[in-house]
Amino acid sequence: MMADPHSQRVSARAIEEDERARERGRVQMFNATRPDGLDGWTIALEQYELLVEVILGTIDASPPTTAQSPCSSSCRKRRRPSRGTLPSQAVV
């Protein structure tokens, strides 16, 4: 049976590309379904951080999930990465 392509690790090359992009104030968008782990575009670091806050704030503000929901209670317990932290460095 084939593993879920969305659960693959991001390559070391993709992490390196993200580090270089962050030096320029950008964030590389990862895509686990691509062979190199990169989606081929970047977003401004400040914009990325705002999006993360909106998404996590929305999860925190939503009612508890049901068994049918894609986000379990463990999703709510994730620790927010500090500003400038690479996704691979975030504590889950």
N, CA, C and O atoms as a MOPAC input file, in Angstrom:
PM7 MOZYME 1SCF
protein

 N      0.85000 1    -1.17600 1     0.00000 1
 C      0.00000 1     0.00000 1     0.00000 1
 C      0.89800 1     1.24200 1     0.00000 1
 O      1.90300 1     1.28600 1     0.70900 1
 N      0.53600 1     2.22700 1    -0.78200 1
 C      1.30300 1     3.46700 1    -0.88300 1
 C      0.97500 1     4.40400 1     0.28100 1
 O     -0.18400 1     4.54700 1     0.67300 1
 N      2.01500 1     5.03800 1     0.82600 1
 C      1.81700 1     5.99400 1     1.92400 1
 C      1.12800 1     7.24900 1     1.39300 1
 O      1.21800 1     7.56800 1     0.20800 1
 N      0.45000 1     7.94300 1     2.27700 1
 C     -0.20300 1     9.20000 1     1.92100 1
 C      0.85800 1    10.18600 1     1.45800 1
 O      1.78200 1    10.48100 1     2.21600 1
 N      0.75600 1    10.71000 1     0.22900 1
 C      1.77800 1    11.63300 1    -0.27300 1
 C      1.84900 1    12.93100 1     0.51200 1
 O      2.85600 1    13.63600 1     0.44700 1
 N      0.80300 1    13.25700 1     1.24900 1
 C      0.78800 1    14.49600 1     2.02800 1
 C      1.50900 1    14.35200 1     3.36600 1
 O      1.65800 1    15.33000 1     4.09800 1
 N      1.95100 1    13.14900 1     3.68300 1
 C      2.61900 1    12.94300 1     4.97000 1
 C      4.12300 1    12.73100 1     4.81600 1
 O      4.79900 1    12.34600 1     5.77100 1
 N      4.64200 1    12.98100 1     3.62900 1
 C      6.06700 1    12.80300 1     3.39900 1
 C      6.87000 1    13.90500 1     4.06700 1
 O      6.37300 1    15.01700 1     4.24300 1
 N      8.10000 1    13.60900 1     4.43800 1
 C      8.99700 1    14.61000 1     5.01000 1
 C      9.43700 1    15.58300 1     3.92100 1
 O      9.58800 1    15.22200 1     2.75400 1
 N      9.63500 1    16.81400 1     4.34100 1
 C     10.17000 1    17.82100 1     3.42500 1
 C     11.66800 1    17.58500 1     3.31600 1
 O     12.33400 1    17.33100 1     4.32000 1
 N     12.19200 1    17.66700 1     2.12100 1
 C     13.60600 1    17.36000 1     1.89100 1
 C     14.53800 1    18.38300 1     2.53600 1
 O     14.14900 1    19.51800 1     2.81300 1
 N     15.76600 1    17.95500 1     2.76400 1
 C     16.79500 1    18.85700 1     3.30400 1
 C     17.00100 1    20.02600 1     2.34700 1
 O     17.22500 1    21.15400 1     2.78600 1
 N     16.92800 1    19.76800 1     1.05800 1
 C     17.08100 1    20.84300 1     0.06900 1
 C     15.99000 1    21.89700 1     0.23800 1
 O     16.26000 1    23.09500 1     0.16100 1
 N     14.75600 1    21.44600 1     0.47000 1
 C     13.65200 1    22.39100 1     0.65400 1
 C     13.87200 1    23.23900 1     1.90800 1
 O     13.61100 1    24.44200 1     1.90000 1
 N     14.35000 1    22.61700 1     2.97500 1
 C     14.63400 1    23.35800 1     4.20700 1
 C     15.71900 1    24.40100 1     3.94600 1
 O     15.61700 1    25.53700 1     4.41000 1
 N     16.74900 1    24.01800 1     3.20800 1
 C     17.83100 1    24.95100 1     2.87200 1
 C     17.31200 1    26.11100 1     2.03000 1
 O     17.69500 1    27.26000 1     2.24700 1
 N     16.44400 1    25.81000 1     1.07500 1
 C     15.85600 1    26.86300 1     0.23800 1
 C     15.02800 1    27.82500 1     1.09200 1
 O     15.03600 1    29.03500 1     0.86400 1
 N     14.31300 1    27.27500 1     2.08000 1
 C     13.50900 1    28.11100 1     2.96300 1
 C     14.40900 1    29.01100 1     3.81100 1
 O     14.10300 1    30.18700 1     4.01000 1
 N     15.50300 1    28.46800 1     4.30400 1
 C     16.44400 1    29.27900 1     5.09100 1
 C     16.96900 1    30.45200 1     4.26800 1
 O     17.05300 1    31.57800 1     4.75900 1
 N     17.32100 1    30.17900 1     3.01100 1
 C     17.80900 1    31.25500 1     2.13000 1
 C     16.71600 1    32.28200 1     1.85000 1
 O     16.97800 1    33.48500 1     1.81600 1
 N     15.49400 1    31.80000 1     1.64900 1
 C     14.37700 1    32.71400 1     1.38500 1
 C     14.11800 1    33.60000 1     2.59900 1
 O     13.84300 1    34.79100 1     2.45200 1
 N     14.20500 1    33.02400 1     3.80000 1
 C     13.96300 1    33.80000 1     5.02400 1
 C     15.01900 1    34.87700 1     5.22700 1
 O     14.72900 1    35.92200 1     5.81000 1
 N     16.23500 1    34.63900 1     4.75700 1
 C     17.27300 1    35.67700 1     4.81900 1
 C     16.86600 1    36.89400 1     3.98700 1
 O     17.30500 1    38.01300 1     4.24900 1
 N     16.02500 1    36.65700 1     2.98700 1
 C     15.52400 1    37.73600 1     2.12300 1
 C     14.14000 1    38.23100 1     2.55800 1
 O     13.52400 1    39.04000 1     1.86400 1
 N     13.64700 1    37.74100 1     3.71700 1
 C     12.33100 1    38.15600 1     4.19500 1
 C     11.18000 1    37.42700 1     3.52700 1
 O     10.05500 1    37.92600 1     3.51100 1
 N     11.45000 1    36.25000 1     2.97500 1
 C     10.43500 1    35.43600 1     2.29900 1
 C     10.36300 1    34.07200 1     2.97300 1
 O     11.25100 1    33.71700 1     3.74800 1
 N      9.32400 1    33.30900 1     2.68800 1
 C      9.16400 1    31.94000 1     3.19400 1
 C      8.84700 1    31.05000 1     2.00400 1
 O      7.94600 1    31.35100 1     1.22200 1
 N      9.58000 1    29.96100 1     1.86400 1
 C      9.32100 1    28.97900 1     0.81200 1
 C      8.05900 1    28.20600 1     1.16100 1
 O      7.87200 1    27.82700 1     2.31700 1
 N      7.20800 1    27.97100 1     0.20800 1
 C      6.02400 1    27.14500 1     0.42100 1
 C      6.39600 1    25.69800 1     0.11300 1
 O      6.84500 1    25.37500 1    -0.98700 1
 N      6.20000 1    24.83500 1     1.10800 1
 C      6.51700 1    23.42600 1     0.95100 1
 C      5.32900 1    22.68000 1     0.35000 1
 O      4.17800 1    23.09500 1     0.48800 1
 N      5.63500 1    21.57400 1    -0.31800 1
 C      4.60500 1    20.72000 1    -0.88100 1
 C      5.13900 1    19.29700 1    -0.82900 1
 O      5.98800 1    18.91800 1    -1.63600 1
 N      4.64500 1    18.51100 1     0.11500 1
 C      5.14600 1    17.15400 1     0.32100 1
 C      4.89500 1    16.24400 1    -0.87600 1
 O      5.53000 1    15.19500 1    -0.98700 1
 N      3.99100 1    16.61400 1    -1.77100 1
 C      3.70900 1    15.75800 1    -2.92000 1
 C      4.68400 1    15.99200 1    -4.06800 1
 O      4.66800 1    15.24100 1    -5.04300 1
 N      5.52600 1    17.00700 1    -3.97600 1
 C      6.53300 1    17.27600 1    -5.01300 1
 C      7.83100 1    16.55900 1    -4.65000 1
 O      8.17400 1    16.46100 1    -3.47200 1
 N      8.55500 1    16.05800 1    -5.64700 1
 C      9.78400 1    15.31000 1    -5.35200 1
 C     10.80500 1    16.08600 1    -4.52200 1
 O     11.48100 1    15.49400 1    -3.68000 1
 N     10.93000 1    17.37600 1    -4.73700 1
 C     11.92200 1    18.14900 1    -3.98000 1
 C     11.31400 1    18.83600 1    -2.76000 1
 O     12.02700 1    19.49600 1    -2.00300 1
 N     10.00300 1    18.68800 1    -2.56200 1
 C      9.34800 1    19.26300 1    -1.39000 1
 C      8.99400 1    20.72700 1    -1.50300 1
 O      8.47500 1    21.31000 1    -0.55100 1
 N      9.26500 1    21.34100 1    -2.65500 1
 C      8.98300 1    22.76300 1    -2.84600 1
 C      7.80100 1    22.95500 1    -3.78200 1
 O      7.64900 1    22.23200 1    -4.76700 1
 N      6.96600 1    23.93500 1    -3.46300 1
 C      5.80900 1    24.21500 1    -4.30900 1
 C      6.15900 1    25.18400 1    -5.43600 1
 O      5.39700 1    25.32300 1    -6.39200 1
 N      7.30400 1    25.85200 1    -5.33000 1
 C      7.76100 1    26.70700 1    -6.41700 1
 C      7.47100 1    28.18100 1    -6.24000 1
 O      7.62200 1    28.95200 1    -7.18800 1
 N      7.05700 1    28.59700 1    -5.04300 1
 C      6.80200 1    30.01700 1    -4.81100 1
 C      7.07900 1    30.36800 1    -3.35500 1
 O      7.14900 1    29.49600 1    -2.49000 1
 N      7.23500 1    31.66300 1    -3.10700 1
 C      7.48200 1    32.15000 1    -1.75000 1
 C      6.42100 1    33.18900 1    -1.38800 1
 O      5.69800 1    33.70200 1    -2.24200 1
 N      6.35800 1    33.47600 1    -0.09200 1
 C      5.44500 1    34.49200 1     0.42900 1
 C      6.26500 1    35.37600 1     1.38200 1
 O      7.23400 1    34.90900 1     1.97900 1
 N      5.88400 1    36.62100 1     1.51900 1
 C      6.57700 1    37.51900 1     2.43900 1
 C      6.48900 1    36.94900 1     3.85400 1
 O      5.43000 1    36.48000 1     4.27100 1
 N      7.60600 1    36.98800 1     4.59700 1
 C      7.66200 1    36.44900 1     5.94800 1
 C      6.58600 1    37.05600 1     6.84300 1
 O      5.91200 1    36.33400 1     7.57700 1
 N      6.42200 1    38.36200 1     6.78800 1
 C      5.41300 1    39.02900 1     7.62200 1
 C      4.01200 1    38.52700 1     7.27700 1
 O      3.19900 1    38.29500 1     8.17200 1
 N      3.73300 1    38.36300 1     6.00900 1
 C      2.42300 1    37.87200 1     5.57100 1
 C      2.22100 1    36.42400 1     6.04500 1
 O      1.13100 1    36.05500 1     6.48300 1
 N      3.27000 1    35.61900 1     5.95300 1
 C      3.19800 1    34.23000 1     6.40500 1
 C      2.87800 1    34.15900 1     7.89700 1
 O      2.02400 1    33.38000 1     8.32100 1
 N      3.56900 1    34.97700 1     8.68400 1
 C      3.33900 1    34.97900 1    10.12700 1
 C      1.91500 1    35.40900 1    10.46900 1
 O      1.30800 1    34.87500 1    11.39700 1
 N      1.38300 1    36.37400 1     9.72200 1
 C     -0.00200 1    36.79200 1     9.94400 1
 C     -0.97400 1    35.66700 1     9.61100 1
 O     -1.93900 1    35.43700 1    10.34100 1
 N     -0.72000 1    34.96900 1     8.51400 1
 C     -1.57900 1    33.84500 1     8.13900 1
 C     -1.55600 1    32.74500 1     9.19300 1
 O     -2.60000 1    32.18300 1     9.52700 1
 N     -0.37500 1    32.43500 1     9.71900 1
 C     -0.26700 1    31.42000 1    10.76500 1
 C     -1.09700 1    31.83500 1    11.97600 1
 O     -1.82400 1    31.01200 1    12.53200 1
 N     -1.00300 1    33.09100 1    12.39100 1
 C     -1.77300 1    33.57400 1    13.54200 1
 C     -3.27600 1    33.48600 1    13.28900 1
 O     -4.03100 1    33.09200 1    14.17800 1
 N     -3.71300 1    33.84800 1    12.09000 1
 C     -5.14200 1    33.78200 1    11.76500 1
 C     -5.62500 1    32.33300 1    11.78600 1
 O     -6.67700 1    32.03500 1    12.35300 1
 N     -4.86600 1    31.44600 1    11.17500 1
 C     -5.28100 1    30.04200 1    11.10700 1
 C     -5.32200 1    29.42400 1    12.50400 1
 O     -6.31000 1    28.78800 1    12.87000 1
 N     -4.25700 1    29.60700 1    13.28500 1
 C     -4.22700 1    29.02200 1    14.62300 1
 C     -5.24100 1    29.69100 1    15.54700 1
 O     -5.82600 1    29.02800 1    16.40300 1
 N     -5.45600 1    30.99100 1    15.38400 1
 C     -6.47300 1    31.68000 1    16.17500 1
 C     -7.86000 1    31.16600 1    15.86900 1
 O     -8.68900 1    31.03200 1    16.77000 1
 N     -8.11900 1    30.87900 1    14.61700 1
 C     -9.41900 1    30.33200 1    14.20600 1
 C     -9.62300 1    28.94900 1    14.80800 1
 O    -10.71200 1    28.62900 1    15.28400 1
 N     -8.57700 1    28.13300 1    14.78800 1
 C     -8.67800 1    26.79700 1    15.39500 1
 C     -8.93800 1    26.92400 1    16.88500 1
 O     -9.79700 1    26.23100 1    17.43100 1
 N     -8.19500 1    27.81300 1    17.54800 1
 C     -8.38200 1    28.00000 1    18.99300 1
 C     -9.78400 1    28.49500 1    19.33300 1
 O    -10.33500 1    28.12200 1    20.36800 1
 N    -10.36300 1    29.32500 1    18.48000 1
 C    -11.67800 1    29.91900 1    18.75200 1
 C    -12.84000 1    29.00900 1    18.37800 1
 O    -13.97500 1    29.25900 1    18.78200 1
 N    -12.57200 1    27.96600 1    17.61800 1
 C    -13.66000 1    27.09500 1    17.17500 1
 C    -14.06000 1    26.12700 1    18.28500 1
 O    -13.25700 1    25.81600 1    19.16500 1
 N    -15.31000 1    25.65200 1    18.23700 1
 C    -15.77100 1    24.70600 1    19.26500 1
 C    -14.99200 1    23.39300 1    19.15200 1
 O    -14.37700 1    23.12100 1    18.12100 1
 N    -15.02000 1    22.58600 1    20.20700 1
 C    -14.33300 1    21.28900 1    20.16100 1
 C    -14.77300 1    20.48700 1    18.94800 1
 O    -15.91100 1    20.60100 1    18.49200 1
 N    -13.87600 1    19.68900 1    18.44000 1
 C    -14.15100 1    18.93000 1    17.22100 1
 C    -14.92500 1    17.66100 1    17.51200 1
 O    -15.01700 1    17.20500 1    18.65100 1
 N    -15.47500 1    17.10600 1    16.45000 1
 C    -16.17900 1    15.82200 1    16.52900 1
 C    -15.30800 1    14.77100 1    15.86200 1
 O    -14.27500 1    15.08900 1    15.27300 1
 N    -15.72500 1    13.54000 1    15.95800 1
 C    -14.96200 1    12.44000 1    15.35500 1
 C    -14.83000 1    12.62200 1    13.84100 1
 O    -13.86700 1    12.14100 1    13.24500 1
 N    -15.78400 1    13.30900 1    13.21800 1
 C    -15.74500 1    13.49600 1    11.77300 1
 C    -14.84000 1    14.65600 1    11.35900 1
 O    -14.52500 1    14.80100 1    10.17700 1
 N    -14.43000 1    15.46300 1    12.29500 1
 C    -13.64100 1    16.64400 1    11.97600 1
 C    -12.20000 1    16.26600 1    11.65500 1
 O    -11.64200 1    15.36600 1    12.28300 1
 N    -11.58700 1    16.94900 1    10.67700 1
 C    -10.19800 1    16.63700 1    10.34000 1
 C     -9.20500 1    17.09800 1    11.40300 1
 O     -8.05900 1    16.64900 1    11.39900 1
 N     -9.61200 1    17.98200 1    12.31200 1
 C     -8.69700 1    18.49700 1    13.33200 1
 C     -9.08400 1    17.93400 1    14.69300 1
 O    -10.12400 1    18.29100 1    15.24700 1
 N     -8.25400 1    17.06500 1    15.22200 1
 C     -8.54000 1    16.46800 1    16.53100 1
 C     -8.08700 1    17.39700 1    17.63900 1
 O     -7.55600 1    18.47500 1    17.37300 1
 N     -8.29600 1    16.98400 1    18.87600 1
 C     -7.88300 1    17.81500 1    20.00700 1
 C     -6.38700 1    18.01000 1    20.02300 1
 O     -5.91000 1    19.01800 1    20.54400 1
 N     -5.62200 1    17.07300 1    19.46500 1
 C     -4.16500 1    17.23200 1    19.42700 1
 C     -3.77300 1    18.41100 1    18.54200 1
 O     -2.73100 1    19.03000 1    18.75500 1
 N     -4.60100 1    18.71900 1    17.55900 1
 C     -4.35800 1    19.86100 1    16.68600 1
 C     -4.37900 1    21.15500 1    17.49900 1
 O     -3.59300 1    22.06600 1    17.24300 1
 N     -5.27000 1    21.23200 1    18.46800 1
 C     -5.40300 1    22.42900 1    19.30000 1
 C     -4.22500 1    22.60900 1    20.24500 1
 O     -3.94500 1    23.72600 1    20.68100 1
 N     -3.53200 1    21.52100 1    20.56500 1
 C     -2.45900 1    21.57900 1    21.54900 1
 C     -1.11900 1    21.97500 1    20.93500 1
 O     -0.14100 1    22.15400 1    21.66000 1
 N     -1.06200 1    22.11100 1    19.63200 1
 C      0.20400 1    22.43800 1    18.99100 1
 C      0.71500 1    23.78500 1    19.47200 1
 O     -0.03100 1    24.75700 1    19.58800 1
 N      1.97500 1    23.80900 1    19.73900 1
 C      2.60900 1    25.04000 1    20.18900 1
 C      2.93200 1    25.90200 1    18.98000 1
 O      3.51100 1    25.42200 1    18.00500 1
 N      2.56100 1    27.16000 1    19.04200 1
 C      2.83800 1    28.06700 1    17.93900 1
 C      4.34000 1    28.27500 1    17.80200 1
 O      5.03300 1    28.48700 1    18.79700 1
 N      4.85200 1    28.21400 1    16.55300 1
 C      6.27100 1    28.50000 1    16.36700 1
 C      6.53800 1    29.97700 1    16.62600 1
 O      5.70500 1    30.83100 1    16.32200 1
 N      7.69900 1    30.26800 1    17.18600 1
 C      8.04800 1    31.67100 1    17.40500 1
 C      8.37500 1    32.31500 1    16.07000 1
 O      8.71300 1    31.62500 1    15.10800 1
 N      8.27600 1    33.61800 1    16.01000 1
 C      8.53900 1    34.32300 1    14.75800 1
 C      9.91000 1    33.96600 1    14.24100 1
 O     10.88800 1    33.96800 1    14.98900 1
 N      9.97900 1    33.66200 1    12.96700 1
 C     11.24300 1    33.32400 1    12.33100 1
 C     11.63500 1    31.86100 1    12.46100 1
 O     12.68300 1    31.46100 1    11.95500 1
 N     10.81300 1    31.05000 1    13.13300 1
 C     11.12700 1    29.63600 1    13.29800 1
 C     10.74300 1    28.89500 1    12.03200 1
 O      9.66000 1    29.11300 1    11.48800 1
 N     11.61300 1    28.02700 1    11.56100 1
 C     11.29800 1    27.20700 1    10.41000 1
 C     10.24300 1    26.18700 1    10.80800 1
 O     10.24200 1    25.72400 1    11.94800 1
 N      9.34100 1    25.82400 1     9.89100 1
 C      8.32700 1    24.82200 1    10.21400 1
 C      8.95400 1    23.53200 1    10.74700 1
 O      8.37100 1    22.87500 1    11.60900 1
 N     10.12900 1    23.16600 1    10.24800 1
 C     10.78800 1    21.93900 1    10.70200 1
 C     11.28800 1    22.06900 1    12.12700 1
 O     11.57500 1    21.05500 1    12.76500 1
 N     11.40300 1    23.29300 1    12.65400 1
 C     11.90900 1    23.51400 1    14.00200 1
 C     10.78800 1    23.70800 1    15.01200 1
 O     11.04300 1    23.74400 1    16.21600 1
 N      9.56900 1    23.83100 1    14.54800 1
 C      8.44000 1    24.08900 1    15.44800 1
 C      8.21400 1    22.88400 1    16.35500 1
 O      8.32200 1    21.73900 1    15.91800 1
 N      7.90800 1    23.14300 1    17.58300 1
 C      7.62900 1    22.08700 1    18.55200 1
 C      6.15800 1    21.73700 1    18.45400 1
 O      5.29700 1    22.61000 1    18.55800 1
 N      5.87100 1    20.46700 1    18.25600 1
 C      4.48900 1    20.01800 1    18.12000 1
 C      4.08200 1    19.28500 1    19.36000 1
 O      2.94700 1    18.81800 1    19.45700 1

